[in-house]
Amino acid sequence: MPQIFHHSTNALAKITIYGAVFIIIALLWVAVELNRSGWNTGQWVERQQPVQFSHKHHVGDDGIDCRYCHTSVETSASAGLPPTSTCMNCHKQIWADSPYLEPVRASFRSGKPLEWIRVHDLPDYVYFNHSIHVKKGVGCETCHGRVDKMSLMAQHANLEMRWCLDCHRHPEQYVRPRKYVTTMGYVPDGDQVEIGNKLVQEYHIQKLETCWTCHR
Protein backbone atom coordinates (compact mmCIF):
# COMPACT_ATOMS: atom_id res chain seq x y z
CA MET A 1 0.00 0.00 0.00
CA PRO A 2 1.51 3.35 -1.01
CA GLN A 3 2.32 5.87 1.77
CA ILE A 4 -0.38 8.53 1.96
CA PHE A 5 1.36 11.09 4.21
CA HIS A 6 4.91 12.30 3.93
CA HIS A 7 7.32 11.57 6.81
CA SER A 8 7.40 15.31 7.69
CA THR A 9 3.72 15.05 8.64
CA ASN A 10 4.69 13.26 11.89
CA ALA A 11 6.90 16.15 12.95
CA LEU A 12 4.20 18.64 11.99
CA ALA A 13 1.63 16.75 14.06
CA LYS A 14 3.91 16.71 17.11
CA ILE A 15 4.64 20.42 16.79
CA THR A 16 0.91 21.15 16.48
CA ILE A 17 0.05 19.12 19.60
CA TYR A 18 2.85 20.64 21.69
CA GLY A 19 1.99 24.08 20.38
CA ALA A 20 -1.67 23.65 21.36
CA VAL A 21 -0.64 22.61 24.88
CA PHE A 22 1.59 25.68 25.26
CA ILE A 23 -1.15 27.95 23.91
CA ILE A 24 -3.67 26.55 26.42
CA ILE A 25 -1.20 27.04 29.28
CA ALA A 26 -0.49 30.60 28.10
CA LEU A 27 -4.20 31.39 27.91
CA LEU A 28 -4.73 30.06 31.44
CA TRP A 29 -1.82 32.20 32.69
CA VAL A 30 -3.28 35.29 30.99
CA ALA A 31 -6.71 34.57 32.53
CA VAL A 32 -5.19 34.28 36.04
CA GLU A 33 -3.17 37.49 35.61
CA LEU A 34 -6.21 39.38 34.33
CA ASN A 35 -8.24 38.14 37.30
CA ARG A 36 -5.58 39.51 39.67
CA SER A 37 -5.03 42.74 37.78
CA GLY A 38 -6.45 46.15 38.64
CA TRP A 39 -8.72 45.82 35.63
CA ASN A 40 -10.69 43.20 37.57
CA THR A 41 -9.98 44.06 41.23
CA GLY A 42 -10.15 47.85 40.85
CA GLN A 43 -6.76 48.30 42.53
CA TRP A 44 -5.23 51.75 41.92
CA VAL A 45 -8.22 52.88 39.84
CA GLU A 46 -8.94 56.49 40.79
CA ARG A 47 -12.64 57.30 41.20
CA GLN A 48 -14.12 60.56 40.01
CA GLN A 49 -16.40 61.97 42.69
CA PRO A 50 -19.29 64.49 42.50
CA VAL A 51 -16.99 66.95 44.31
CA GLN A 52 -13.26 67.37 43.74
CA PHE A 53 -12.37 66.18 47.22
CA SER A 54 -8.68 65.60 47.91
CA HIS A 55 -7.59 63.43 50.81
CA LYS A 56 -4.06 64.66 50.14
CA HIS A 57 -5.13 68.22 50.92
CA HIS A 58 -7.45 67.51 53.84
CA VAL A 59 -5.41 64.76 55.52
CA GLY A 60 -1.88 65.47 54.33
CA ASP A 61 -1.85 69.27 54.26
CA ASP A 62 -4.48 70.16 56.88
CA GLY A 63 -3.90 67.16 59.17
CA ILE A 64 -7.59 66.32 59.59
CA ASP A 65 -8.04 63.05 61.50
CA CYS A 66 -9.87 60.26 59.66
CA ARG A 67 -12.47 60.09 62.44
CA TYR A 68 -13.57 63.69 61.93
CA CYS A 69 -15.36 62.66 58.74
CA HIS A 70 -15.71 58.90 59.25
CA THR A 71 -17.34 59.22 62.64
CA SER A 72 -18.62 55.66 63.07
CA VAL A 73 -15.40 53.82 62.20
CA GLU A 74 -14.73 52.96 65.87
CA THR A 75 -18.26 51.86 66.73
CA SER A 76 -19.86 50.43 63.60
CA ALA A 77 -19.27 47.95 60.79
CA SER A 78 -19.32 50.89 58.39
CA ALA A 79 -16.85 53.76 58.61
CA GLY A 80 -19.62 56.12 57.55
CA LEU A 81 -19.61 59.05 55.17
CA PRO A 82 -19.74 62.62 56.47
CA PRO A 83 -23.00 64.57 56.13
CA THR A 84 -22.74 67.79 54.16
CA SER A 85 -22.97 69.73 57.41
CA THR A 86 -19.53 68.35 58.34
CA CYS A 87 -18.08 69.81 55.16
CA MET A 88 -19.81 73.11 55.80
CA ASN A 89 -18.32 73.41 59.28
CA CYS A 90 -15.22 74.66 57.51
CA HIS A 91 -16.51 75.72 54.12
CA LYS A 92 -18.91 78.30 55.45
CA GLN A 93 -15.76 80.35 55.96
CA ILE A 94 -13.14 78.73 53.69
CA TRP A 95 -13.72 78.71 49.93
CA ALA A 96 -17.29 79.68 50.71
CA ASP A 97 -17.89 81.02 47.18
CA SER A 98 -15.83 78.50 45.22
CA PRO A 99 -17.69 77.13 42.17
CA TYR A 100 -16.11 73.74 42.84
CA LEU A 101 -18.05 73.51 46.10
CA GLU A 102 -21.45 74.46 44.71
CA PRO A 103 -22.61 70.80 44.84
CA VAL A 104 -21.77 70.83 48.58
CA ARG A 105 -23.68 74.06 49.17
CA ALA A 106 -26.63 72.81 47.11
CA SER A 107 -26.69 69.60 49.16
CA PHE A 108 -26.59 71.60 52.38
CA ARG A 109 -29.49 73.82 51.26
CA SER A 110 -31.68 70.96 50.03
CA GLY A 111 -30.77 68.38 52.66
CA LYS A 112 -30.14 65.81 49.90
CA PRO A 113 -26.88 63.90 50.56
CA LEU A 114 -24.10 63.91 48.01
CA GLU A 115 -23.89 60.65 46.06
CA TRP A 116 -20.28 59.60 46.59
CA ILE A 117 -18.80 56.84 44.42
CA ARG A 118 -17.72 53.86 46.51
CA VAL A 119 -14.00 53.12 46.22
CA HIS A 120 -13.64 49.99 48.38
CA ASP A 121 -16.60 47.87 47.32
CA LEU A 122 -16.57 44.38 48.82
CA PRO A 123 -18.90 41.70 47.39
CA ASP A 124 -22.23 41.25 49.16
CA TYR A 125 -21.15 37.83 50.46
CA VAL A 126 -18.21 39.33 52.40
CA TYR A 127 -18.73 40.62 55.93
CA PHE A 128 -16.30 43.26 57.15
CA ASN A 129 -16.52 45.24 60.38
CA HIS A 130 -14.45 48.42 60.65
CA SER A 131 -14.83 48.82 64.40
CA ILE A 132 -13.34 45.45 65.37
CA HIS A 133 -10.29 46.03 63.16
CA VAL A 134 -9.74 49.49 64.65
CA LYS A 135 -10.05 48.09 68.19
CA LYS A 136 -7.48 45.42 67.37
CA GLY A 137 -4.96 48.01 66.18
CA VAL A 138 -5.23 47.69 62.41
CA GLY A 139 -4.24 51.05 60.95
CA CYS A 140 -6.33 52.86 58.36
CA GLU A 141 -3.39 52.93 55.94
CA THR A 142 -2.97 49.15 56.23
CA CYS A 143 -6.07 48.69 54.08
CA HIS A 144 -6.60 52.11 52.52
CA GLY A 145 -2.99 53.07 51.84
CA ARG A 146 -1.44 56.50 52.22
CA VAL A 147 -4.60 58.52 51.67
CA ASP A 148 -2.65 61.59 52.74
CA LYS A 149 -0.88 61.33 49.37
CA MET A 150 -3.98 60.67 47.22
CA SER A 151 -5.44 63.63 45.38
CA LEU A 152 -8.07 61.27 44.02
CA MET A 153 -9.03 58.31 46.19
CA ALA A 154 -8.07 54.90 44.81
CA GLN A 155 -8.28 51.35 46.09
CA HIS A 156 -4.89 50.64 47.67
CA ALA A 157 -5.12 46.83 47.96
CA ASN A 158 -6.59 44.21 45.65
CA LEU A 159 -9.01 43.07 48.41
CA GLU A 160 -8.61 39.43 47.37
CA MET A 161 -9.27 36.77 49.99
CA ARG A 162 -5.60 35.78 50.16
CA TRP A 163 -4.73 39.39 51.00
CA CYS A 164 -7.15 39.36 53.94
CA LEU A 165 -5.94 35.93 55.09
CA ASP A 166 -2.32 37.05 55.14
CA CYS A 167 -3.18 39.58 57.87
CA HIS A 168 -5.45 37.13 59.70
CA ARG A 169 -2.67 34.52 59.74
CA HIS A 170 0.13 36.93 60.67
CA PRO A 171 -1.47 39.81 62.61
CA GLU A 172 1.79 40.58 64.42
CA GLN A 173 3.18 41.91 61.15
CA TYR A 174 0.44 44.51 60.75
CA VAL A 175 -1.06 45.67 64.06
CA ARG A 176 0.01 48.85 65.85
CA PRO A 177 -0.88 50.60 69.12
CA ARG A 178 -4.46 51.91 68.98
CA LYS A 179 -3.34 55.52 69.41
CA TYR A 180 -1.60 55.29 66.04
CA VAL A 181 -4.48 53.71 64.10
CA THR A 182 -5.16 56.86 62.05
CA THR A 183 -1.49 57.87 61.76
CA MET A 184 -0.27 58.04 58.17
CA GLY A 185 3.29 56.84 57.58
CA TYR A 186 3.43 55.03 60.91
CA VAL A 187 6.87 53.64 61.79
CA PRO A 188 7.07 51.22 64.75
CA ASP A 189 9.34 52.19 67.62
CA GLY A 190 11.34 49.00 67.38
CA ASP A 191 10.91 45.63 65.69
CA GLN A 192 7.42 45.33 64.19
CA VAL A 193 7.05 41.60 64.87
CA GLU A 194 8.19 41.93 68.48
CA ILE A 195 5.82 44.84 69.09
CA GLY A 196 3.09 43.05 67.14
CA ASN A 197 3.35 39.89 69.23
CA LYS A 198 2.92 41.94 72.41
CA LEU A 199 -0.12 43.69 70.96
CA VAL A 200 -1.62 40.37 69.83
CA GLN A 201 -1.54 39.26 73.46
CA GLU A 202 -2.68 42.62 74.87
CA TYR A 203 -5.57 43.08 72.43
CA HIS A 204 -6.55 39.38 72.51
CA ILE A 205 -6.22 39.06 68.75
CA GLN A 206 -7.24 35.68 67.36
CA LYS A 207 -5.93 34.25 64.11
CA LEU A 208 -9.36 33.74 62.56
CA GLU A 209 -9.27 31.74 59.34
CA THR A 210 -12.64 29.99 59.33
CA CYS A 211 -14.98 30.60 56.40
CA TRP A 212 -17.80 31.94 58.55
CA THR A 213 -15.59 34.71 59.95
CA CYS A 214 -16.06 36.68 56.74
CA HIS A 215 -18.78 34.76 54.89
CA ARG A 216 -22.00 34.90 56.90
C-alpha positions as CSV (number, residue, x, y, z in Angstrom):
1,M,0.0,0.0,0.0
2,P,1.5,3.3,-1.0
3,Q,2.3,5.9,1.8
4,I,-0.4,8.5,2.0
5,F,1.4,11.1,4.2
6,H,4.9,12.3,3.9
7,H,7.3,11.6,6.8
8,S,7.4,15.3,7.7
9,T,3.7,15.0,8.6
10,N,4.7,13.3,11.9
11,A,6.9,16.2,12.9
12,L,4.2,18.6,12.0
13,A,1.6,16.7,14.1
14,K,3.9,16.7,17.1
15,I,4.6,20.4,16.8
16,T,0.9,21.1,16.5
17,I,0.1,19.1,19.6
18,Y,2.8,20.6,21.7
19,G,2.0,24.1,20.4
20,A,-1.7,23.6,21.4
21,V,-0.6,22.6,24.9
22,F,1.6,25.7,25.3
23,I,-1.1,27.9,23.9
24,I,-3.7,26.6,26.4
25,I,-1.2,27.0,29.3
26,A,-0.5,30.6,28.1
27,L,-4.2,31.4,27.9
28,L,-4.7,30.1,31.4
29,W,-1.8,32.2,32.7
30,V,-3.3,35.3,31.0
31,A,-6.7,34.6,32.5
32,V,-5.2,34.3,36.0
33,E,-3.2,37.5,35.6
34,L,-6.2,39.4,34.3
35,N,-8.2,38.1,37.3
36,R,-5.6,39.5,39.7
37,S,-5.0,42.7,37.8
38,G,-6.5,46.1,38.6
39,W,-8.7,45.8,35.6
40,N,-10.7,43.2,37.6
41,T,-10.0,44.1,41.2
42,G,-10.2,47.9,40.9
43,Q,-6.8,48.3,42.5
44,W,-5.2,51.8,41.9
45,V,-8.2,52.9,39.8
46,E,-8.9,56.5,40.8
47,R,-12.6,57.3,41.2
48,Q,-14.1,60.6,40.0
49,Q,-16.4,62.0,42.7
50,P,-19.3,64.5,42.5
51,V,-17.0,67.0,44.3
52,Q,-13.3,67.4,43.7
53,F,-12.4,66.2,47.2
54,S,-8.7,65.6,47.9
55,H,-7.6,63.4,50.8
56,K,-4.1,64.7,50.1
57,H,-5.1,68.2,50.9
58,H,-7.4,67.5,53.8
59,V,-5.4,64.8,55.5
60,G,-1.9,65.5,54.3
61,D,-1.9,69.3,54.3
62,D,-4.5,70.2,56.9
63,G,-3.9,67.2,59.2
64,I,-7.6,66.3,59.6
65,D,-8.0,63.1,61.5
66,C,-9.9,60.3,59.7
67,R,-12.5,60.1,62.4
68,Y,-13.6,63.7,61.9
69,C,-15.4,62.7,58.7
70,H,-15.7,58.9,59.2
71,T,-17.3,59.2,62.6
72,S,-18.6,55.7,63.1
73,V,-15.4,53.8,62.2
74,E,-14.7,53.0,65.9
75,T,-18.3,51.9,66.7
76,S,-19.9,50.4,63.6
77,A,-19.3,47.9,60.8
78,S,-19.3,50.9,58.4
79,A,-16.9,53.8,58.6
80,G,-19.6,56.1,57.5
81,L,-19.6,59.1,55.2
82,P,-19.7,62.6,56.5
83,P,-23.0,64.6,56.1
84,T,-22.7,67.8,54.2
85,S,-23.0,69.7,57.4
86,T,-19.5,68.3,58.3
87,C,-18.1,69.8,55.2
88,M,-19.8,73.1,55.8
89,N,-18.3,73.4,59.3
90,C,-15.2,74.7,57.5
91,H,-16.5,75.7,54.1
92,K,-18.9,78.3,55.5
93,Q,-15.8,80.3,56.0
94,I,-13.1,78.7,53.7
95,W,-13.7,78.7,49.9
96,A,-17.3,79.7,50.7
97,D,-17.9,81.0,47.2
98,S,-15.8,78.5,45.2
99,P,-17.7,77.1,42.2
100,Y,-16.1,73.7,42.8
101,L,-18.0,73.5,46.1
102,E,-21.5,74.5,44.7
103,P,-22.6,70.8,44.8
104,V,-21.8,70.8,48.6
105,R,-23.7,74.1,49.2
106,A,-26.6,72.8,47.1
107,S,-26.7,69.6,49.2
108,F,-26.6,71.6,52.4
109,R,-29.5,73.8,51.3
110,S,-31.7,71.0,50.0
111,G,-30.8,68.4,52.7
112,K,-30.1,65.8,49.9
113,P,-26.9,63.9,50.6
114,L,-24.1,63.9,48.0
115,E,-23.9,60.7,46.1
116,W,-20.3,59.6,46.6
117,I,-18.8,56.8,44.4
118,R,-17.7,53.9,46.5
119,V,-14.0,53.1,46.2
120,H,-13.6,50.0,48.4
121,D,-16.6,47.9,47.3
122,L,-16.6,44.4,48.8
123,P,-18.9,41.7,47.4
124,D,-22.2,41.3,49.2
125,Y,-21.1,37.8,50.5
126,V,-18.2,39.3,52.4
127,Y,-18.7,40.6,55.9
128,F,-16.3,43.3,57.1
129,N,-16.5,45.2,60.4
130,H,-14.5,48.4,60.6
131,S,-14.8,48.8,64.4
132,I,-13.3,45.4,65.4
133,H,-10.3,46.0,63.2
134,V,-9.7,49.5,64.7
135,K,-10.1,48.1,68.2
136,K,-7.5,45.4,67.4
137,G,-5.0,48.0,66.2
138,V,-5.2,47.7,62.4
139,G,-4.2,51.1,60.9
140,C,-6.3,52.9,58.4
141,E,-3.4,52.9,55.9
142,T,-3.0,49.1,56.2
143,C,-6.1,48.7,54.1
144,H,-6.6,52.1,52.5
145,G,-3.0,53.1,51.8
146,R,-1.4,56.5,52.2
147,V,-4.6,58.5,51.7
148,D,-2.6,61.6,52.7
149,K,-0.9,61.3,49.4
150,M,-4.0,60.7,47.2
151,S,-5.4,63.6,45.4
152,L,-8.1,61.3,44.0
153,M,-9.0,58.3,46.2
154,A,-8.1,54.9,44.8
155,Q,-8.3,51.3,46.1
156,H,-4.9,50.6,47.7
157,A,-5.1,46.8,48.0
158,N,-6.6,44.2,45.6
159,L,-9.0,43.1,48.4
160,E,-8.6,39.4,47.4
161,M,-9.3,36.8,50.0
162,R,-5.6,35.8,50.2
163,W,-4.7,39.4,51.0
164,C,-7.1,39.4,53.9
165,L,-5.9,35.9,55.1
166,D,-2.3,37.1,55.1
167,C,-3.2,39.6,57.9
168,H,-5.4,37.1,59.7
169,R,-2.7,34.5,59.7
170,H,0.1,36.9,60.7
171,P,-1.5,39.8,62.6
172,E,1.8,40.6,64.4
173,Q,3.2,41.9,61.1
174,Y,0.4,44.5,60.8
175,V,-1.1,45.7,64.1
176,R,0.0,48.8,65.8
177,P,-0.9,50.6,69.1
178,R,-4.5,51.9,69.0
179,K,-3.3,55.5,69.4
180,Y,-1.6,55.3,66.0
181,V,-4.5,53.7,64.1
182,T,-5.2,56.9,62.0
183,T,-1.5,57.9,61.8
184,M,-0.3,58.0,58.2
185,G,3.3,56.8,57.6
186,Y,3.4,55.0,60.9
187,V,6.9,53.6,61.8
188,P,7.1,51.2,64.7
189,D,9.3,52.2,67.6
190,G,11.3,49.0,67.4
191,D,10.9,45.6,65.7
192,Q,7.4,45.3,64.2
193,V,7.1,41.6,64.9
194,E,8.2,41.9,68.5
195,I,5.8,44.8,69.1
196,G,3.1,43.1,67.1
197,N,3.4,39.9,69.2
198,K,2.9,41.9,72.4
199,L,-0.1,43.7,71.0
200,V,-1.6,40.4,69.8
201,Q,-1.5,39.3,73.5
202,E,-2.7,42.6,74.9
203,Y,-5.6,43.1,72.4
204,H,-6.6,39.4,72.5
205,I,-6.2,39.1,68.7
206,Q,-7.2,35.7,67.4
207,K,-5.9,34.3,64.1
208,L,-9.4,33.7,62.6
209,E,-9.3,31.7,59.3
210,T,-12.6,30.0,59.3
211,C,-15.0,30.6,56.4
212,W,-17.8,31.9,58.6
213,T,-15.6,34.7,60.0
214,C,-16.1,36.7,56.7
215,H,-18.8,34.8,54.9
216,R,-22.0,34.9,56.9
